[in-house]
Amino acid sequence: MRDDYLERFKDFTIGIPGFRSEILEDDKEWWALGRHHGLITPLLDWTYSPYIASFFAFTEYIELMNPGFKNGTQKQGITFGTEPVVVWALVISDGLEKKDEFEIVKSRKDNFYHQKSQQGIFTRLSHPYHCDLESYLISRDLANHLERYEINGQAMGKALCDFELMNITFSSLFPDLHGAAMQANHISGWSFMSHE
């Protein structure tokens, strides 16, 4: 079933203006490209930047608290939650990858502009028994490679303003027409948030 998603994605990319499929060397690169454009994949997104990771965690949290936030159609002002926003960190070191079980997927192809702007990498877990990264790393006695950070949900307004000051926005992380539209939907709403 998973492979069907990839094959359909490949089929639907045929004829897209400006897209050069010949530069993609293998299915890993196809998966990575698809992941950045919303394809259901076996990959997990990571970024080298704790600020970019926090931006995605906060915007997911805001969408949960305010349905329609991501496309700018929430029905009222933004509601701030009380639950913590969770950001995960993966410590990458020699010996973390394991053939046919856990791999780090990177690409530096021209088509991967989202990955570049988001300072992104992916991981792929293919273990026959462990389907989540936490239990897998525990089974390998590598639990210390996964860290969980909780940020108070009340900090949401300040965080969004701070991200904008650092140029961590939808338009900078998605440097295309979609990102520009997402940013245009939100820029006026963010300016009302407190900087305290």
C-alpha positions as CSV (number, residue, x, y, z in Angstrom):
1,M,0.0,0.0,0.0
2,R,2.8,2.4,0.9
3,D,4.5,1.7,-2.4
4,D,1.2,2.5,-4.2
5,Y,1.4,6.1,-2.8
6,L,4.8,6.6,-4.2
7,E,4.0,5.2,-7.7
8,R,0.9,7.4,-7.9
9,F,3.0,10.4,-6.9
10,K,5.5,9.6,-9.6
11,D,2.7,9.3,-12.2
12,F,1.1,12.6,-11.2
13,T,4.4,14.5,-11.4
14,I,4.7,13.7,-15.1
15,G,4.4,17.0,-17.1
16,I,4.6,19.4,-14.2
17,P,6.2,22.5,-15.5
18,G,9.8,23.0,-14.3
19,F,10.0,19.6,-12.6
20,R,12.9,17.4,-13.7
21,S,12.3,13.9,-12.4
22,E,15.6,12.6,-14.0
23,I,17.7,14.2,-11.2
24,L,16.1,11.9,-8.6
25,E,18.4,8.9,-8.2
26,D,16.3,6.5,-6.2
27,D,13.0,6.0,-4.2
28,K,14.5,7.6,-1.1
29,E,14.7,10.9,-3.0
30,W,11.2,10.5,-4.3
31,W,10.0,9.8,-0.8
32,A,11.8,12.9,0.5
33,L,10.4,15.1,-2.3
34,G,6.9,13.7,-1.8
35,R,7.1,14.2,2.0
36,H,7.8,17.9,1.6
37,H,4.7,18.3,-0.6
38,G,2.3,16.4,1.6
39,L,2.6,12.8,0.4
40,I,2.0,10.1,3.0
41,T,5.4,8.5,3.5
42,P,7.4,6.3,5.9
43,L,9.7,9.3,6.6
44,L,9.8,11.5,9.7
45,D,10.7,15.2,9.4
46,W,13.5,16.7,11.4
47,T,15.4,20.0,11.2
48,Y,18.8,21.2,12.3
49,S,17.2,24.3,13.8
50,P,15.4,24.2,17.2
51,Y,13.6,27.4,16.2
52,I,12.2,25.9,13.0
53,A,11.1,22.8,14.9
54,S,9.4,25.0,17.4
55,F,7.6,27.0,14.6
56,F,6.1,23.8,13.2
57,A,5.2,22.5,16.7
58,F,3.5,25.8,17.5
59,T,1.6,26.2,14.2
60,E,0.3,22.6,14.5
61,Y,-0.8,23.3,18.1
62,I,-2.5,26.6,17.0
63,E,-4.3,24.6,14.2
64,L,-5.5,22.1,16.8
65,M,-6.8,24.9,19.0
66,N,-8.1,27.0,16.2
67,P,-9.3,24.9,13.2
68,G,-8.7,26.8,10.0
69,F,-5.7,28.7,11.3
70,K,-3.3,27.3,8.6
71,N,-5.4,28.5,5.7
72,G,-6.5,31.7,7.4
73,T,-10.2,30.7,7.8
74,Q,-10.5,30.4,11.6
75,K,-13.8,31.9,12.6
76,Q,-12.6,34.1,15.5
77,G,-9.5,35.4,17.2
78,I,-6.7,33.0,18.1
79,T,-7.3,30.9,21.2
80,F,-4.2,30.2,23.3
81,G,-4.0,26.8,24.9
82,T,-2.8,25.7,28.3
83,E,-1.3,22.4,27.3
84,P,2.4,22.3,26.5
85,V,3.8,22.4,23.0
86,V,6.2,19.5,22.5
87,V,9.4,19.7,20.5
88,W,11.5,16.5,20.0
89,A,15.2,16.5,19.4
90,L,17.2,13.6,17.9
91,V,20.9,13.4,18.7
92,I,22.6,12.1,15.6
93,S,25.9,10.2,16.1
94,D,28.0,7.5,14.6
95,G,26.3,4.1,15.0
96,L,22.7,5.5,15.1
97,E,21.9,4.3,11.7
98,K,21.4,0.6,11.2
99,K,21.1,-1.1,7.8
100,D,17.5,-2.2,7.0
101,E,16.2,-0.8,10.3
102,F,16.9,2.9,10.7
103,E,18.4,5.4,8.3
104,I,18.9,9.1,7.9
105,V,17.7,10.4,4.5
106,K,19.2,13.6,3.1
107,S,19.2,15.2,-0.3
108,R,20.7,18.2,-1.9
109,K,18.8,18.2,-5.2
110,D,17.4,21.3,-6.9
111,N,13.8,20.2,-6.4
112,F,14.3,20.1,-2.6
113,Y,14.0,23.8,-1.9
114,H,11.6,23.1,1.0
115,Q,14.2,20.9,2.6
116,K,16.9,23.5,2.2
117,S,14.9,26.4,3.6
118,Q,13.7,24.3,6.5
119,Q,17.2,22.9,7.2
120,G,15.5,19.5,7.0
121,I,16.5,15.9,7.1
122,F,14.4,12.8,7.4
123,T,14.6,9.5,9.3
124,R,13.1,6.2,8.1
125,L,12.3,3.4,10.6
126,S,11.8,0.0,8.9
127,H,11.9,-2.3,11.9
128,P,9.7,-5.4,11.8
129,Y,8.5,-5.0,15.5
130,H,9.0,-1.4,16.5
131,C,6.8,1.1,14.7
132,D,7.7,4.2,16.7
133,L,11.1,5.8,17.1
134,E,11.0,6.0,20.9
135,S,10.4,2.2,21.5
136,Y,12.9,1.4,18.8
137,L,15.7,3.5,20.3
138,I,14.9,2.1,23.8
139,S,15.3,-1.4,22.3
140,R,18.8,-0.5,21.1
141,D,19.7,1.1,24.4
142,L,19.8,4.5,22.6
143,A,17.0,6.2,24.4
144,N,19.3,9.1,25.3
145,H,19.4,10.0,21.6
146,L,15.7,11.2,21.8
147,E,14.9,14.3,23.9
148,R,11.5,15.8,24.6
149,Y,11.1,19.6,25.3
150,E,7.8,21.0,26.6
151,I,7.0,24.7,26.0
152,N,4.1,26.4,27.8
153,G,1.2,26.8,25.3
154,Q,0.5,30.3,26.8
155,A,3.8,31.4,25.1
156,M,2.2,30.9,21.7
157,G,1.7,34.6,20.9
158,K,5.2,35.7,21.8
159,A,6.7,32.7,20.0
160,L,4.9,33.6,16.7
161,C,6.1,37.2,17.0
162,D,9.6,36.0,17.7
163,F,9.6,33.6,14.8
164,E,8.6,36.4,12.5
165,L,11.4,38.6,13.8
166,M,13.8,35.7,13.0
167,N,12.2,35.4,9.5
168,I,10.9,31.9,10.3
169,T,7.5,32.2,8.5
170,F,5.4,30.2,6.1
171,S,6.9,32.2,3.2
172,S,10.5,31.6,4.2
173,L,10.0,27.9,5.0
174,F,7.9,27.2,1.9
175,P,9.6,29.5,-0.7
176,D,6.8,29.1,-3.3
177,L,3.4,30.4,-4.1
178,H,1.8,28.2,-1.5
179,G,4.0,29.6,1.2
180,A,3.4,33.1,0.0
181,A,-0.4,32.6,0.2
182,M,-0.2,31.0,3.7
183,Q,1.9,33.9,5.0
184,A,-0.5,36.5,3.4
185,N,-3.4,34.8,5.2
186,H,-1.7,35.3,8.6
187,I,0.5,38.4,8.6
188,S,-2.3,40.7,9.8
189,G,-3.4,38.4,12.6
190,W,0.1,37.9,14.0
191,S,0.7,41.7,14.3
192,F,-1.9,41.8,17.1
193,M,-0.1,39.4,19.4
194,S,1.7,40.6,22.5
195,H,5.5,40.9,22.6
196,E,5.6,40.7,26.4
